[in-house]
Amino acid sequence: QVPFVESGGDFVQPGESLRLSCAASRNISNIYAMAWYRQAPGKQRELVTFIAKGGRFEYADSVKGRFAASRDNAKNTFHLQMNSLKLEDTAVYYCNTFPSRVNFWGQGTQVTVSS
């Protein structure tokens, strides 16, 4: 059973915002780092951001200043606030650990940015 379920994806226009959620079926408080990844059509999956225990975080250059991730260990949830969305943000977004685990990939949630 895949431990993560993503939701919140939608069809939006450039400049709009979305908040993605990742629900974990297990306790994430012991997971060192949680991450969001995305895969655009015809491209390889890429790391968008991760947040580690203790607050260390990293963002891909393409989303810095626009995206913000947060984790709620008490609720076993992980979120991605995406602002000022661009056409190139169109992708399927996944949550996983960082580094990722092969058997943790879920269905993802589709984000489509189009005018």
C-alpha positions in Angstrom: 0.0 0.0 0.0 1.3 3.4 -1.0 1.6 5.5 2.0 0.9 8.9 0.4 -2.1 10.3 -1.4 -1.9 13.6 -3.2 -4.8 15.9 -3.8 -5.6 19.5 -4.7 -4.6 19.6 -8.4 -6.7 21.6 -10.7 -6.9 23.6 -14.0 -5.9 27.2 -13.4 -4.9 30.3 -15.3 -1.4 31.8 -15.1 -0.9 33.9 -12.0 -3.4 32.0 -9.9 -2.7 29.9 -6.8 -3.2 26.3 -5.7 -2.6 24.4 -2.5 -1.7 20.7 -2.8 -2.0 18.3 0.0 -0.4 15.0 0.7 -2.0 12.6 3.2 0.2 10.0 4.8 -1.2 6.7 6.0 1.7 6.4 8.4 3.4 8.6 11.0 5.6 11.0 9.1 7.2 12.5 12.2 10.1 10.0 12.0 10.7 10.7 8.3 13.7 12.9 8.0 12.6 14.8 4.9 9.3 15.0 2.9 9.4 16.3 -0.6 7.3 17.3 -3.6 8.2 16.2 -7.1 6.6 16.9 -10.4 6.7 15.4 -13.9 5.8 17.5 -16.9 4.7 15.9 -20.1 7.7 14.4 -22.0 10.1 15.3 -19.1 11.7 13.4 -16.3 10.4 13.7 -12.8 12.1 16.5 -10.9 12.4 17.6 -7.3 10.4 20.7 -6.5 11.1 21.0 -2.8 11.9 19.2 0.4 11.5 20.0 4.1 13.6 18.1 6.6 13.2 17.7 10.3 14.6 20.7 12.0 13.4 23.0 9.3 16.0 22.7 6.6 14.4 23.1 3.2 15.4 23.5 -0.4 13.5 24.7 -3.5 14.1 24.3 -7.2 15.3 27.5 -8.7 12.2 27.6 -10.9 9.8 27.8 -8.0 11.8 29.9 -5.5 9.7 32.8 -4.1 6.5 31.3 -5.5 6.0 27.9 -3.8 6.1 27.1 -0.1 5.9 23.7 1.5 4.8 22.9 5.0 4.5 19.7 7.0 2.2 18.9 9.9 3.6 15.9 11.7 0.7 15.8 14.1 -1.8 15.4 11.2 0.6 13.4 9.0 0.0 15.8 6.2 2.3 17.7 3.8 1.3 20.7 1.7 2.5 22.8 -1.1 1.3 26.3 -1.6 1.8 27.4 -5.1 1.4 31.0 -6.0 1.9 33.0 -9.3 1.6 29.8 -11.3 3.1 29.7 -14.7 2.5 27.7 -17.8 5.6 25.7 -17.1 4.3 24.6 -13.7 1.9 22.2 -15.6 2.8 18.7 -14.4 1.7 15.8 -12.2 2.8 16.5 -8.7 3.8 13.8 -6.3 4.9 13.7 -2.6 7.4 11.2 -1.4 10.3 11.1 1.0 13.6 12.7 0.2 15.4 10.8 -1.1 12.5 9.2 -2.7 11.5 5.6 -2.3 10.4 3.6 -5.3 7.5 1.9 -3.6 6.1 5.2 -2.2 5.1 6.8 -5.5 1.4 7.4 -5.6 -0.9 8.5 -8.4 0.0 12.2 -8.0 -2.3 15.1 -8.6 -2.5 17.0 -12.0 -1.9 20.7 -12.1 -2.6 22.3 -15.4 -1.8 26.0 -15.9 -3.3 27.4 -19.1 -4.8 30.6 -20.4 
